[in-house]
Structures are given as structure tokens and as C-alpha cells.
Amino acid sequence: MNGALKRSWKNFLVLAMTCVFSASTMGGLYQSYSGDAEALRGNSAGSSSVSAEDGETVPVNRLTGISDVSFSNGYALNAEDELPAGVIYDDNDVITVIVKLKDQSLLSKATYDMGMDVDEFALTEEGVRYNTQLEKSRDGFIRTHSSKILSVGYEYSTIFNGFAANIYYKSLSALEKDPNVESVLISETYNKPLTVTENDVNVYDTGIYDSSDIDYDGSGTVVAILDTGLDYTHTAFQNQPTGQLALTMDDVDAVFDELAAKQLDAANEDNVQQLRAEDLYYSDKVPFMYDYADSDWDVYPVNDHGTHVAGIIAGKDDVITGVATQAQLAIFKVFGNEDEGAPQELSLIHI
């Protein structure tokens, strides 16, 4: 990967982790972690299993081996801790948990041991070997606790090494007490966001902040939006950036085979056409889009909140003027077409 391409994707990831929610009204949508963008490196698509000592198998959904995300340990539940007010579980209730193991993450290994960017390290032989080592660690833990784990979902290894699983609530204590575990988080489902148009600061008639006195217009920037999707046919997103592009079709094509979106799409039996890089790159204005909730490329929403957020950030037409009209938009649809909530363990894999 050449230097310019690497810098482009690095900038993309940084913005994805930091810029999305300040322009929206999503409030506590991601209260327990700060999500970022697309998982650049993933394992092969499809399902496999880990054998237990008694011959039974635990299903493992190996869609993404690396998910760039961090979450606050303040929301991790120890079995002895009190549950949030109003939440009561019976011993036999099935819950989804995110188990964070104590292994050194891929990011930590790259940064502190190798002195490299994690995206660069992940492509090296050493990075591949270490990622395999983290996978074996997860497999070993799953095998040890196969009698307590009902099923295994998504797996993570960039910011932390761990996985999502369904368990009975009564098994939470045993998982949390394992010496290889740093924390166990009970996954939540976040309600679909609502659009609020009132704004008391300096705004246009549309309620969008008036940034006309600011020299910066978003040129050379990609803003990632994790939301309900985007009405990409809207006139506000047809005006293409005229300055420097932070993300091009060539950039997306260069890493396409390693994107989690490709693997998710291939695993979806309802998709009749194989995903292509050009499906992800809608235009220079929207250089990346994928529906992670429904595992297909079409991010057209049933709830318009994501379109509102995108318009606030970078839309431009005869009516709408966004805050940074020359910025590009990367769209990560995390709310499904059923217009329901977004499970936390799914939101963790978009990077």
C-alpha cells in the first residue's frame, strides 16, 4: 500500500472515530463506546465452529476478525455489580455479552511493539501471525467455556481481543471471573434516533449552523456517519467536491478484498449479485456506503435521520447548506430496514 493511500485511509479512520455524532441529536446512542468506521481487515466469510471437549460444537460467525472500536470499561458489568436501574434478569434469561480478553490488542502491538500504524502492521507477515494468535486465544476461551456459551457472534481484535456471544445470565459470573477476561459487557440495543430541528445558535433558516464566516469548507476530509442510512438521490448530495479528495475509487478498490463489507455481503444468502468495489463507491461525494444492518450495499433509509445528519454535515443545494459542503461522506447504515434498534455488538464491527 503506497504512502498516499495509507494516509488517506488513516485520515478516514480518524475522522470516522471522532466526527460523526457532534452534528446529530443521537444523544446516548453510543453511550458505552466510541464507534468508528469500516473494519479494514477481516477473516474469511462464513461460519465455522470450535469443538468442545465433549464433542459438541459452538457456532462461530467469522465475519470480521478485526473491529476498530474502543469502549468504556465504566459500562462493563462484573457479575457482582448492580445492574442499571430497572434492569432485572432471571438466571435463565438469554443475554448477549461482549467479552473483552486480556490479550494485547493488534493496535497496541502495532503501536508500542512495532512502531507502526495498525493498518500497515495488519498487512505484514508478523501482523497476520499475531492476528492468528489472537484468534487462537479466542478459540481457546470459547472451547473452555463451551458449556456456558450458547452461540458466538462477531469477533474483534484491533482495539481489544474479544467476541460477542449469547449466554444464560447465570453464566455471566463464570465468564467474568476467568483470569483471562478483562471485562464483560452486556450488549444493548439502541433505539432508532429521532430528528430534532430546533437550534438556538447561529443558524440558517433550515436550522443548520451558519459556517459562512469560517474559512474551512471540508476539502480533503471524509466524515463517517453511523446512522439510519442516506437518501443518496437527494439533491443535497449531488454537488460533487471540487477540491482535493480524501478518498477515491482507486483507494476503495485497493483494499476492497479486505473489507468486512465484502465478507458480510458474501455471507448474506439473500444477495443475488456479488458485491463490487464500485457498489461501495457511489460518487465523489459519497465515496463509501454499506448497509451493515442488512448486509447489502443499498443504504437507502426507511428512517430519514441519517439523511438529516448528512445534510447538516456536508449537504448543498438551493435550500440546504451544510457546515462543510466540500467534505466527502462515508455512510455506515447500522439501523435495519425494519426501522428498529441497532444492537451494540453489530455496531462494533463497522470499521
N, C-alpha and C positions, 0 to 999 in steps of 0.2 A: 504494500500500500504506500503510495507516494506521500510526501510530506504535506502537500496542499490538501489531498483528500483526507488524510488523517486529521489535520487541523479542522477541516470543515465538519467532520463528524464529531470531533471533540467539542467544538463550539455548539453544535446541535445538541449534544447530550447535556452540556452545562445549562443551556437555556431551557431545555426540557425539564430539568430538575428545579429550576428556580423561578421561572417567569409566568407560569400558567395561571395561577389562581388569584393573583392580585387584581386582575381586571374583572373577575367574576364575582357572583354573590353566593358561591357554593359553601361558604362558611366552614362548617366542620366536616366537609365531605371526606377529607383525608386527614382526620384528626390524629391518627396513630402513626402515620408515617408520611414522609415526603416522597411522592411518586416521581419517576422520571419517564423517559421515553422508551423507545423500542429496544428489546433485547437484541443486541448486535450478534451475540454468539449463542447458539442453541444446539442441543443434541439432536440426533436424528428423530424424525417424526414417528408417531405411532406409539403403541403401548407395549410394555414388556412387564416382567414380573420378577419379584425377588422370592426365592424359595425359603420357606421356613424349615426348621429342623424336623417338624412332624410331617413334612411333605406337602403341606398346603402352600399356596402362593398368595402373595399380596400384589394386587394390580398396581403398576406404576405408570403414570401418564408422563412420558418423557417428551414433552413438547418444548420446554426451554430449560437448558441446563444452567443458564446464567441469566439472572434478572437483576438489573441495576436499580436498587432501591435501598433506602435506609428507613428504619422505623424506630420510634422512641421506645426504649425499654420501660418507660414510665407506664406504658399500656400493656406490658407483658404481665400475664397473670401467673402467679405461683398458686399452687393448689390451696395453700393456707391463707391466701389473701382473700379479702372480702370482694365479692362481685359488685359491679356497679349497681347503684340503686335501682330497684325494680326488676333486676335480672335474677331469676331463680331457676336452677337446673335440677332435675332429678337425676339420680345415678345412671339410669338407662337412657337418658336423652342423648341423641347423636349430635355431636357438635363438630364444627370444622376448626382445626387449630393450625397455626403456623409454628413449626418447631425450628428454633434457631440453635444450631450446634456451635460448639466452641472452636471449631477449626478456624485457622487463619483464612480469611476470605481471599478471593482472587485479586480484588482491589488492593488489599493490604500487602499481599505477596508481591504484586507488581510494583507498588509504590515504595515500600520500605526495604524489601529484599533485593529487588532488581533495578530500582530507579527508573522505571518505565511507566508510560501510560498504560492503563489496563487494556484498552482496545488493541494496543500494539503487542502487549505481552500475551494476550489471548491467542494471537496468531503464531506465536513461536512454538518450537517443539517443547520447550520447558513449560510454557503456558498450557499446552494441550495435555501434557503429562500431569500437571498439577490439577487441572480441571478433572481429569480422570480419577486422580487421588481423592478429590472431594466427593465425586460421585460414589466411589467405593465406600467412603466414610458414611454417606447417607444410606447406602445399601446395607451396610453392616448394622447400623442403628435400626433400620426398618426390620431387618431379619431378627434382631434380638427382641424386638417388641412386636413381632408379628401377631401374637395372640391378643394384643391390645389395639392394634391398628386395623380398622375396617377396610380402608382403602387409602391409597396415596394419590394425590393430585399433582399440582405443579411443584417444580423443584427450583431452587435458587442457589447461586454460588458466587456472584460477583461481590456484592456488598456484605453478604453473610451466606454461610453454608447452611441450608435447611430445606424444608419441604412443607407442603400443606397436606393434611390428612383428615379423614373423618374418624372419630373415635367416640366411644361412650364417655360421658362426662366423668364417670367413676374412674376412668383410666388416666385422667389428667395428672393426678398426683404422681403416679409411677413414672410418667414421661418427664415431668418437671424435676423429679429427684434424681434422674440419671446423671451421673457425673460428667457426661459428655454434652449435656444440654446447658446452654446459657439462659434461655428463656422460652416460654411457651405463650403464644398469643392466641386468644380465641378470636377467630375471624368474624368480622361483622359484615353486614350488607348495608350499603349506604343508599339512602333514599334518592330518587331522581331529583335533580336540582330544579329550583324554581327561578324564573326570571323576574328580577326587580328592576324597575326603570327609574325610580326616584334617586336623585343625586343632588347634593347640596353644594358641591364645589363648582369651579368654573367649567361650564359645560356648553355644548351646542344644544340646539332645540331637541335633538334626539336623546339627550341625556348623557352623551359621550363626552369625556373630558376634552376640553379645547387645548390642544397641544400646538397650536399655530405659532406660538411665540418660542417654541423650542426648536433649536437647530437640527437635532437628531430626528430622522424620519424612518428609522428602522432598516436602512440599507445594509446589506451584508449580514442580516440577522434571520434566524429561524426561530419561531416561537412554537413550542409544542403545546397542544391543547388536549387534555384528557377529559372528555365530556360526553355528551349525547350524540356527537357526530356533527356533520356540516351539510347544509344545503349548498352544494358546490355549484348549482346552477344560478344562484342568486347573483344579481348584477354587482353587488359589492365585492365579489371575488373574481371578477372578470378582468379588472385592470391589473396588468402584469407589472412586476417590478421593473424599473428602468435602470437601476444601478447594479452594483455588484450582487451576485447571487451567492448565498452561503451554501446552498445545496442544489446540485444539478442532477439531471437524469443520469449522467455518467457516474456520479457519486453513488446513487442508489443502485445502479446496475452492478457496480464493483463489489458491493457487499451483499447483494441480493441472496445468494445461496446460503448465507449465514444468518439471515434474518429469522427471528421467531415467527414473523407473519407468514413466511413461506411454509414453515413447518405446521403451524396451526391450520393453514388453508389446506394443506395436503391431507391432514388428518380428518378433515370435515367431509364425510361421505356425501353430503348434500351438494357439494360443489361439483358442477359438471365440467368446468373448464379449469385447466391448470393455471395457477397464478403466475403472472409475468411481472417483471420489474416495471413495465410501462403501466400496469394496472395500479401500482402504488403511486406513480408519479403522474398526478392529474394535470398539473400545469406548473409554470414557474412560480405562480402564486401559492399553489398547494403542491409542493414537491414530494409530499408523503402523506398517504392516508390509508388506514386499515381499520376494519371493524373487529376488534378483539373479542367483543362480547358474543358475536355471532359467527366468528371465524370466516369472514369473507371480505372482499375488498370494498364493498359498497357501504360508505359511511353516511348515506342519506338518512336523516333522522326521522323519528316519529315524535320527538320532543325537540323544540327549537332552541333550547338553552345553549347548546354548543354553538349554534349559528350566531346567536346574540353575542356570545363571548368572542368569537372570531371576528365579528364585525366591530366590536369595541376595540379590539387589539389592532386590526390591520385592514378593515374593510374600507372601500372607497367607491362611491358612485354619486349620483346627483343629490342624494338625500343623506347618505351616511359618510362620515369622515372619521375613520378610526384614529387611535392615538399614534400609531406608527405605520402609516399607509404603505411604506415600501418594504415592510417586513414580509417574509415568507411564513407560511403556516403549515405545520405538521399536525395532522388530525389523527388522534387515537380515540376511537369510539369504544368506550368502556361500559356504556349502558345499552342493553339489548333492545331488539325491535319490539319486545313485549312491553316496553316502557316501564320496566320495573327497576329494582335497585341493582347496584353493582357490587358483587362480592369482593371482599378485600383481597383474597388470595389470587383472584384473577387480575386485579389492578396491579399487583406486584410484578407481573411478568412483562409489562409493556416496555421494555427498554431495549 
